[in-house]
């Protein structure tokens, strides 16, 4: 009589059938022609990069869930941050950072320069032109070597926790913001200079950042660091916040 031995080995994730949806096309980026399954099997480094982008889950939830289901979602650890990754911050948290007067002042200084004194006269979040923040600023020179009197600026600010290869889409979006602002706003008597700025915590795209800056032209790209402090010699006051 021959004894049979049962195979009690527990199936691993690799032995399990792949989740549904693997035949779908990625549909964006440099691997747009690959299926979900092919991307998971051949481009794991790229998938790990996707998981580090703040927009991945909200913009491509089906792909996010598939990659999570096949076990490719990496854990963010201290070591990965030290290697250059930025811990994810959602858009609302990033925007709320600039409700603080000192943070907003530091942002104004980053856009217009730290060599002047600023009076922030009005702040609007989620403006009708689709800018995340619109800031009206009076700018006064610290020394006579610069301009005399007061200059006025209106800053149209777009906030992105991180920017990657989606920068062309962001640029097109910001071009329409400028036109929309002129449509929704009656020109004030001060005739302010309109300055647009894309503000981000990190740029991770494949194209060199200086080349991207040239494409954005007059639109500034400002990379901010955690918890900056404004220079002590710069004055600020916020007269009205909407």
Backbone bond lengths (Angstrom), bond angles and torsions (degrees), N, CA, C in turn:
res aa  C-N    CA-C-N  psi(-1)  N-CA   C-N-CA  omega(-1)  CA-C   N-CA-C  phi
1 X - - - 1.466 - - 1.523 108.65 -
2 X 1.302 115.39 128.54 1.463 120.16 -176.75 1.521 109.98 -95.38
3 X 1.369 114.34 130.62 1.475 118.68 178.37 1.516 109.51 -85.93
4 X 1.303 114.84 141.39 1.474 119.68 175.12 1.518 108.31 -110.02
5 X 1.279 115.12 139.22 1.471 120.25 -179.40 1.518 108.93 -107.66
6 X 1.333 114.81 128.24 1.466 118.51 179.43 1.526 110.27 -75.14
7 X 1.310 114.52 140.63 1.459 120.05 174.76 1.526 108.64 -84.98
8 X 1.325 115.11 108.86 1.477 119.29 -177.28 1.522 112.49 -101.90
9 X 1.322 116.38 16.38 1.467 119.32 -179.62 1.530 110.48 -66.24
10 X 1.316 115.57 131.33 1.472 120.33 179.38 1.515 109.80 -77.06
11 X 1.331 118.06 129.18 1.469 119.52 179.63 1.518 111.02 -61.59
12 X 1.300 117.25 142.24 1.459 122.06 176.48 1.517 109.16 -96.08
13 X 1.354 114.81 172.24 1.464 119.46 179.68 1.517 110.74 -60.64
14 X 1.354 114.61 -32.99 1.472 117.57 -178.82 1.517 111.03 -68.84
15 X 1.379 116.16 -27.29 1.454 119.31 -179.70 1.523 112.56 -81.91
16 X 1.335 116.41 -18.04 1.455 120.77 -177.02 1.513 110.16 -73.86
17 X 1.316 117.70 149.25 1.473 119.68 176.94 1.515 110.21 -64.61
18 X 1.337 117.67 144.44 1.467 119.70 179.95 1.519 110.95 -63.62
19 X 1.341 117.31 151.65 1.469 119.60 179.23 1.522 111.35 -66.75
20 X 1.317 114.85 163.07 1.467 120.20 179.53 1.522 109.98 -65.27
21 X 1.312 115.61 152.57 1.466 121.23 176.17 1.503 114.71 98.48
22 X 1.343 117.03 -0.11 1.452 119.48 -176.96 1.515 114.46 -65.19
23 X 1.331 117.36 -17.96 1.467 120.47 -179.44 1.526 113.06 -84.95
24 X 1.332 116.59 -7.46 1.466 119.45 -179.21 1.520 111.04 -70.78
25 X 1.332 116.61 147.99 1.460 121.35 177.98 1.523 110.28 -81.93
26 X 1.322 115.58 144.76 1.464 120.68 178.00 1.523 110.20 -59.71
27 X 1.322 117.30 -49.88 1.463 120.86 171.00 1.511 117.02 82.36
28 X 1.339 118.76 5.26 1.463 120.33 176.83 1.527 108.14 -154.62
29 X 1.327 115.29 162.74 1.457 120.64 174.44 1.521 113.68 70.62
30 X 1.324 114.87 -169.71 1.470 119.87 -173.89 1.520 113.23 -72.83
31 X 1.336 118.14 -13.87 1.456 121.82 177.84 1.527 110.89 -113.75
32 X 1.308 116.36 32.66 1.465 121.65 -174.89 1.528 112.74 -61.32
33 X 1.345 117.59 -27.08 1.468 120.65 -176.68 1.526 113.51 -86.88
34 X 1.323 117.15 -5.69 1.461 119.73 178.80 1.526 110.92 -83.15
35 X 1.323 115.88 153.25 1.463 119.78 172.03 1.527 108.73 -80.50
36 X 1.340 115.35 164.71 1.460 119.82 176.63 1.529 110.21 -53.87
37 X 1.345 115.72 -45.77 1.462 119.88 -176.11 1.525 111.24 -65.63
38 X 1.335 116.79 -43.24 1.460 120.04 179.88 1.524 111.23 -64.40
39 X 1.319 116.75 -38.67 1.462 120.27 177.59 1.524 110.09 -61.71
40 X 1.334 116.30 -44.74 1.468 120.71 -179.55 1.529 111.64 -63.10
41 X 1.329 116.60 -35.71 1.456 120.42 -174.50 1.523 113.45 -83.87
42 X 1.335 117.40 -27.85 1.471 119.70 -171.66 1.520 114.84 -117.52
43 X 1.337 118.32 -14.10 1.468 120.01 -173.05 1.532 110.85 -132.48
44 X 1.316 116.00 52.92 1.465 119.26 -174.82 1.535 112.25 -65.20
45 X 1.316 117.03 -34.62 1.460 119.61 177.57 1.518 111.43 -61.60
46 X 1.331 115.79 -41.82 1.460 120.44 178.64 1.527 110.72 -65.84
47 X 1.341 116.64 -39.25 1.464 120.22 178.39 1.522 110.62 -63.11
48 X 1.323 117.25 -42.66 1.462 120.07 177.50 1.523 110.91 -62.65
49 X 1.330 116.60 -37.13 1.469 120.34 175.49 1.526 110.77 -63.04
50 X 1.334 117.24 -41.98 1.461 120.47 178.73 1.523 111.21 -58.23
51 X 1.309 116.88 -42.20 1.458 120.25 -178.61 1.529 112.09 -64.78
52 X 1.305 117.36 -21.01 1.464 119.49 178.49 1.524 112.82 -85.05
53 X 1.345 117.28 -4.60 1.457 120.55 179.98 1.528 110.10 -91.21
54 X 1.324 116.76 133.61 1.470 121.27 -175.33 1.526 112.56 -64.49
55 X 1.338 117.29 -23.81 1.461 120.87 -174.84 1.531 113.37 -90.53
56 X 1.332 117.96 -8.20 1.467 120.45 -170.16 1.531 112.04 -59.74
57 X 1.316 117.81 -52.82 1.463 120.33 -174.56 1.519 112.06 -66.56
58 X 1.339 117.40 -41.01 1.460 119.62 -176.44 1.524 112.50 -75.71
59 X 1.329 116.85 -32.44 1.470 119.86 -174.73 1.534 112.20 -88.83
60 X 1.328 116.32 -32.73 1.466 120.15 -177.56 1.535 109.45 -132.22
61 X 1.340 117.21 64.37 1.473 119.86 -174.22 1.525 114.08 -61.91
62 X 1.347 118.27 -33.97 1.469 120.08 -179.01 1.528 111.29 -66.64
63 X 1.326 115.64 -43.48 1.457 119.58 178.75 1.528 110.10 -67.57
64 X 1.313 116.25 -40.58 1.470 120.85 178.14 1.526 110.67 -57.59
65 X 1.344 115.97 -48.64 1.463 120.04 -177.80 1.530 111.48 -66.00
66 X 1.326 116.78 -36.57 1.464 119.48 178.91 1.532 110.61 -64.58
67 X 1.331 116.16 -48.18 1.459 119.54 -178.39 1.522 111.39 -65.92
68 X 1.315 115.80 -33.60 1.466 119.83 175.57 1.532 110.00 -65.69
69 X 1.335 115.66 -41.62 1.464 120.52 -177.78 1.521 112.60 -65.73
70 X 1.342 117.21 -31.16 1.470 119.11 179.40 1.526 111.67 -90.02
71 X 1.316 116.54 6.33 1.459 120.72 172.77 1.504 116.27 84.54
72 X 1.347 118.13 24.47 1.460 120.29 -177.69 1.514 113.98 -100.37
73 X 1.332 118.24 2.34 1.468 118.88 178.42 1.526 109.04 -77.92
74 X 1.350 117.26 115.20 1.468 119.30 -178.03 1.528 110.81 -79.87
75 X 1.312 114.94 155.49 1.456 119.71 173.07 1.517 108.85 -87.55
76 X 1.352 115.46 139.30 1.458 119.66 176.66 1.517 107.67 -84.58
77 X 1.309 117.21 120.49 1.448 122.01 -179.53 1.513 109.80 -123.60
78 X 1.324 115.20 171.01 1.465 119.18 178.73 1.515 111.20 -58.58
79 X 1.345 116.42 -36.25 1.457 119.23 -177.79 1.517 111.87 -67.35
80 X 1.338 117.82 -37.77 1.463 118.74 179.99 1.512 110.77 -68.92
81 X 1.346 117.81 -33.26 1.459 120.01 177.85 1.520 109.82 -68.00
82 X 1.350 117.14 -40.84 1.457 120.53 179.11 1.513 111.56 -64.64
83 X 1.321 117.01 -26.77 1.458 120.32 179.16 1.515 112.30 -77.89
84 X 1.336 117.29 -2.09 1.457 119.45 174.41 1.502 114.59 119.63
85 X 1.324 119.41 -5.30 1.446 120.99 177.57 1.522 109.41 -76.57
86 X 1.331 116.24 155.58 1.451 121.45 178.86 1.513 108.46 -110.48
87 X 1.324 116.64 127.33 1.453 119.69 178.79 1.522 109.17 -58.15
88 X 1.325 117.83 133.91 1.461 119.82 -172.82 1.517 112.90 -66.24
89 X 1.313 115.30 140.85 1.461 122.65 174.87 1.521 106.69 -132.58
90 X 1.329 117.82 129.86 1.454 118.89 -178.63 1.527 110.29 -75.36
91 X 1.321 114.76 164.48 1.465 120.46 -174.15 1.527 111.75 -60.90
92 X 1.321 118.24 -43.01 1.460 120.84 -176.56 1.526 111.51 -63.90
93 X 1.328 116.76 -39.76 1.462 120.35 177.47 1.518 110.55 -65.01
94 X 1.325 116.05 -41.39 1.465 120.83 179.25 1.527 110.40 -63.59
95 X 1.318 117.21 -42.55 1.466 120.99 179.62 1.534 111.10 -66.30
96 X 1.336 116.54 -41.45 1.468 120.24 -178.97 1.521 112.00 -62.05
97 X 1.318 116.34 -26.20 1.476 120.38 177.86 1.518 110.97 -54.18
98 X 1.329 117.93 -34.72 1.463 121.35 -173.21 1.526 113.06 -92.78
99 X 1.325 117.33 11.07 1.464 119.96 167.26 1.517 110.01 -78.19
100 X 1.315 116.92 -14.51 1.458 122.01 175.22 1.532 109.29 -80.40
101 X 1.335 116.98 129.78 1.464 121.03 -175.08 1.526 112.70 -59.69
102 X 1.337 117.27 -40.88 1.462 119.78 -179.21 1.526 111.80 -67.50
103 X 1.315 115.97 -39.44 1.467 119.35 177.54 1.524 110.74 -64.76
104 X 1.329 115.53 -41.17 1.466 119.35 179.53 1.521 110.56 -65.97
105 X 1.325 116.93 -40.62 1.460 120.13 177.13 1.518 111.09 -60.41
106 X 1.323 116.51 -45.28 1.463 119.53 179.79 1.523 110.72 -60.62
107 X 1.330 116.53 -37.26 1.458 120.42 178.36 1.527 110.85 -65.76
108 X 1.334 116.85 -43.46 1.475 121.04 177.07 1.526 109.60 -59.56
109 X 1.341 116.76 -43.80 1.465 120.44 178.47 1.533 111.42 -61.58
110 X 1.322 116.85 -38.67 1.461 120.65 -179.52 1.515 111.33 -65.59
111 X 1.328 116.77 -30.50 1.465 121.04 -178.22 1.523 111.71 -86.43
112 X 1.342 117.01 -45.39 1.467 121.17 -172.66 1.525 113.86 -101.06
113 X 1.322 117.76 -13.08 1.457 120.79 -179.38 1.517 112.13 107.38
114 X 1.321 116.10 152.81 1.465 121.21 -176.17 1.533 113.38 -94.67
115 X 1.328 116.48 4.28 1.463 119.12 -174.37 1.530 113.48 -89.66
116 X 1.332 117.94 4.91 1.462 120.72 -178.36 1.524 110.63 -125.32
117 X 1.351 115.13 169.36 1.460 121.47 172.06 1.519 108.91 -99.54
118 X 1.311 117.05 142.02 1.459 121.41 -174.63 1.522 111.40 -125.67
119 X 1.325 113.80 140.63 1.449 121.48 171.75 1.529 107.23 -122.20
120 X 1.334 115.97 109.38 1.462 120.85 179.47 1.521 108.38 -82.02
121 X 1.328 116.75 112.65 1.466 120.41 -173.11 1.519 113.35 -94.95
122 X 1.323 117.90 -21.31 1.455 119.56 -179.46 1.530 110.16 -160.35
123 X 1.319 116.20 141.31 1.460 122.33 177.92 1.525 108.56 -132.65
124 X 1.322 116.79 129.38 1.461 121.58 177.50 1.519 109.18 -127.52
125 X 1.313 116.19 122.69 1.458 120.90 174.91 1.529 109.42 -93.79
126 X 1.339 115.96 142.09 1.465 122.36 179.81 1.528 110.92 55.49
127 X 1.305 115.07 60.11 1.467 121.54 -179.60 1.528 110.52 -67.03
128 X 1.324 116.03 157.01 1.462 120.89 179.68 1.528 113.00 -60.56
129 X 1.327 116.83 -22.32 1.471 119.69 178.52 1.521 111.93 -78.73
130 X 1.350 116.71 -0.01 1.464 124.37 179.46 1.520 114.01 81.19
131 X 1.322 118.04 8.46 1.461 119.99 170.78 1.525 108.68 -74.46
132 X 1.335 116.49 144.71 1.465 119.91 179.79 1.522 112.00 -68.79
133 X 1.330 116.55 -39.65 1.465 121.65 177.02 1.522 108.56 -140.60
134 X 1.331 116.24 135.74 1.459 121.94 170.87 1.526 107.19 -118.23
135 X 1.326 116.05 125.16 1.465 121.40 -175.43 1.521 109.39 -123.53
136 X 1.335 116.34 125.05 1.468 121.99 173.39 1.522 108.19 -95.54
137 X 1.339 116.02 129.41 1.467 120.70 -171.55 1.527 109.95 -133.41
138 X 1.347 115.38 134.83 1.461 122.00 166.00 1.518 107.77 -95.86
139 X 1.302 116.23 130.06 1.454 121.36 -176.08 1.525 109.51 -117.85
140 X 1.348 116.35 122.03 1.459 121.52 -179.56 1.524 109.22 -118.79
141 X 1.334 116.32 131.49 1.458 120.78 -179.34 1.521 110.43 -69.04
142 X 1.348 116.21 143.65 1.468 120.36 178.02 1.515 112.32 -79.98
143 X 1.326 118.10 -24.55 1.460 120.27 -179.08 1.518 109.47 -140.18
144 X 1.302 115.03 157.77 1.472 121.13 -173.82 1.516 112.58 -68.38
145 X 1.324 117.48 -11.89 1.454 119.77 179.72 1.511 112.78 -68.57
146 X 1.355 116.03 -18.00 1.450 120.20 177.55 1.518 108.94 -94.44
147 X 1.310 119.10 -155.40 1.458 122.68 179.80 1.533 108.85 -71.10
148 X 1.320 116.01 158.18 1.459 120.87 176.64 1.531 108.86 -98.63
149 X 1.325 116.13 152.54 1.452 119.97 178.32 1.516 111.83 79.01
150 X 1.339 115.71 -149.63 1.459 122.07 -174.84 1.521 109.93 -123.14
151 X 1.316 116.03 136.35 1.456 121.50 172.01 1.519 108.47 -108.21
152 X 1.332 115.43 151.78 1.458 120.97 -176.65 1.527 109.23 -119.38
153 X 1.325 114.61 137.91 1.457 121.25 179.31 1.519 109.66 -131.84
154 X 1.322 115.49 147.37 1.463 121.85 167.20 1.522 106.49 -120.38
155 X 1.321 115.63 121.03 1.450 121.47 -177.77 1.520 109.56 -99.99
156 X 1.326 116.34 123.66 1.467 122.16 173.79 1.520 106.67 -102.24
157 X 1.323 116.21 110.18 1.457 121.13 -169.64 1.521 110.87 -112.69
158 X 1.321 115.46 127.01 1.464 122.71 174.28 1.526 108.01 -107.39
159 X 1.328 116.84 127.71 1.456 121.94 -177.35 1.528 110.57 -105.39
160 X 1.310 116.14 128.11 1.462 122.27 174.54 1.521 107.37 -135.45
161 X 1.347 118.18 115.35 1.467 118.53 178.41 1.524 112.90 -51.99
162 X 1.334 116.47 -37.32 1.458 120.13 173.91 1.521 108.86 -145.93
163 X 1.316 115.22 150.30 1.467 122.15 178.84 1.517 107.13 -124.91
164 X 1.330 115.54 135.55 1.453 119.34 -179.48 1.525 108.76 -134.58
165 X 1.323 116.99 -135.00 1.459 120.58 -179.87 1.520 112.88 -75.22
166 X 1.343 116.95 5.38 1.460 121.13 175.69 1.522 111.67 -88.03
167 X 1.347 118.25 9.53 1.463 120.05 -175.24 1.537 114.26 -61.58
168 X 1.369 121.55 -32.04 1.473 117.93 177.29 1.530 112.67 -62.22
169 X 1.337 115.68 -39.08 1.468 119.79 178.11 1.526 110.61 -64.32
170 X 1.331 116.87 -39.76 1.464 120.97 178.60 1.524 110.09 -64.91
171 X 1.308 117.10 -41.21 1.464 121.00 -179.99 1.520 111.01 -62.54
172 X 1.331 117.45 -45.12 1.469 119.99 178.38 1.529 110.35 -61.61
173 X 1.316 116.84 -40.82 1.458 121.67 178.84 1.522 110.87 -60.68
174 X 1.332 116.81 -42.52 1.464 120.10 -177.23 1.524 111.78 -73.08
175 X 1.316 117.47 -30.30 1.470 119.29 175.81 1.529 110.60 -60.84
176 X 1.325 116.22 -40.68 1.470 119.09 -179.66 1.523 111.44 -71.89
177 X 1.332 117.79 -27.64 1.469 120.27 178.89 1.523 111.67 -61.66
178 X 1.321 116.23 -41.37 1.467 119.68 -179.03 1.526 110.23 -62.15
179 X 1.336 116.32 -46.47 1.462 119.53 179.21 1.527 111.26 -64.19
180 X 1.327 116.54 -40.35 1.468 120.49 -179.81 1.521 111.16 -65.91
181 X 1.320 117.32 -37.12 1.466 120.03 179.47 1.524 110.43 -61.59
182 X 1.327 116.74 -43.97 1.467 120.14 178.48 1.531 111.15 -62.82
183 X 1.331 116.41 -31.78 1.468 120.02 -179.60 1.526 111.42 -72.77
184 X 1.338 116.90 -42.32 1.460 120.75 -173.98 1.528 113.66 -85.93
185 X 1.320 118.11 -10.64 1.463 120.73 -171.44 1.521 110.62 -120.24
186 X 1.329 115.62 132.62 1.461 121.59 172.06 1.518 108.32 -78.11
187 X 1.308 116.82 129.68 1.463 120.35 -176.40 1.527 110.20 -61.30
188 X 1.346 118.09 122.58 1.464 120.77 179.12 1.525 111.35 -73.17
189 X 1.328 115.12 161.61 1.461 120.17 -178.67 1.524 112.02 -64.28
190 X 1.328 115.99 -25.67 1.465 119.16 -178.79 1.525 112.79 -71.77
191 X 1.335 117.56 -14.20 1.464 122.53 179.52 1.525 111.66 49.25
192 X 1.331 117.96 62.84 1.470 120.50 -174.34 1.520 112.53 -70.13
193 X 1.312 114.83 155.68 1.455 122.26 171.32 1.532 107.72 -78.19
194 X 1.327 116.73 128.28 1.459 120.84 178.07 1.526 108.29 -88.64
195 X 1.322 116.06 122.03 1.457 121.16 178.15 1.519 109.05 -124.93
196 X 1.323 116.13 124.07 1.455 120.60 177.62 1.526 110.16 -98.66
197 X 1.337 115.29 148.99 1.463 119.90 179.01 1.521 109.99 -147.07
198 X 1.315 115.19 133.08 1.463 122.15 170.57 1.518 106.81 -96.13
199 X 1.322 116.72 120.53 1.471 121.57 -175.65 1.524 108.33 -112.58
200 X 1.324 116.53 127.16 1.456 121.19 -177.30 1.512 110.52 -143.00
201 X 1.332 115.78 159.92 1.460 121.50 175.26 1.523 111.52 -89.22
202 X 1.325 116.37 -22.38 1.467 118.21 -176.62 1.516 110.50 -161.73
203 X 1.340 115.91 141.74 1.465 121.93 171.10 1.525 107.46 -112.48
204 X 1.351 116.34 126.58 1.469 120.99 -175.76 1.525 112.51 -128.41
205 X 1.322 117.88 20.15 1.455 120.68 -176.96 1.522 113.19 -75.27
206 X 1.324 115.45 169.08 1.467 121.27 -179.91 1.525 113.01 -79.07
207 X 1.338 116.88 -25.12 1.464 121.78 -179.26 1.525 109.23 -85.01
208 X 1.324 116.45 139.15 1.465 121.07 -179.73 1.527 110.10 -55.71
209 X 1.330 116.80 137.56 1.456 121.74 -174.98 1.530 111.92 -60.65
210 X 1.330 117.80 -33.69 1.461 120.01 -179.96 1.526 111.01 -67.56
211 X 1.319 117.27 -33.58 1.465 120.63 175.31 1.526 110.00 -67.62
212 X 1.325 116.43 -39.03 1.469 120.16 177.64 1.524 110.09 -64.15
213 X 1.331 117.96 -41.21 1.469 121.13 178.27 1.528 110.77 -58.52
214 X 1.331 116.99 -39.12 1.468 120.04 179.02 1.524 110.59 -64.82
215 X 1.330 117.07 -38.49 1.465 120.17 178.16 1.527 110.85 -64.99
216 X 1.327 116.80 -37.30 1.461 120.39 -178.97 1.526 112.07 -74.73
217 X 1.330 117.45 -17.72 1.457 121.11 174.85 1.509 112.69 60.35
218 X 1.338 116.18 -120.48 1.467 121.27 -176.68 1.520 113.14 -73.25
219 X 1.332 117.60 -11.05 1.463 120.88 176.58 1.527 108.62 -81.03
220 X 1.315 116.28 118.73 1.460 119.88 -178.68 1.527 111.18 -76.43
221 X 1.321 115.82 147.90 1.457 122.32 170.49 1.519 107.14 -112.68
222 X 1.316 116.05 117.05 1.468 121.67 -175.19 1.521 108.75 -116.50
223 X 1.327 116.05 121.95 1.462 120.92 175.05 1.523 108.39 -98.61
224 X 1.323 116.60 121.37 1.458 120.88 -177.61 1.520 109.98 -103.64
225 X 1.313 115.62 152.70 1.457 122.07 179.46 1.521 109.28 -107.71
226 X 1.318 118.03 161.61 1.464 119.96 179.07 1.521 112.27 -63.58
227 X 1.338 115.81 136.87 1.459 124.03 170.96 1.521 114.53 49.61
228 X 1.358 118.03 55.38 1.462 119.01 177.72 1.519 110.83 -74.15
229 X 1.331 116.21 160.01 1.456 120.73 176.14 1.522 108.52 -117.77
230 X 1.350 118.36 132.87 1.460 120.26 177.23 1.520 110.87 -69.96
231 X 1.330 117.34 157.45 1.456 120.64 177.87 1.511 109.43 -68.02
232 X 1.333 116.84 142.01 1.459 121.14 -173.74 1.517 112.55 -66.70
233 X 1.337 117.69 -26.73 1.459 120.70 -174.14 1.508 114.11 -81.39
234 X 1.330 117.29 -4.64 1.459 120.64 -177.60 1.517 109.96 -95.90
235 X 1.320 115.88 129.42 1.445 120.85 179.67 1.508 109.83 -87.63
236 X 1.311 116.02 152.71 1.453 120.02 174.72 1.513 108.97 -151.12
237 X 1.298 115.45 143.26 1.458 121.03 169.16 1.512 107.75 -145.77
238 X 1.286 116.03 145.83 1.457 121.12 178.67 1.514 106.94 -116.53
239 X 1.325 116.64 110.52 1.462 120.43 -174.17 1.516 111.84 -81.26
240 X 1.321 115.88 -38.04 1.461 119.03 -175.98 1.511 109.24 -150.55
241 X 1.291 116.86 132.21 1.452 121.57 177.50 1.512 108.94 -124.77
242 X 1.313 116.91 124.75 1.465 121.06 -179.46 1.503 109.46 -94.52
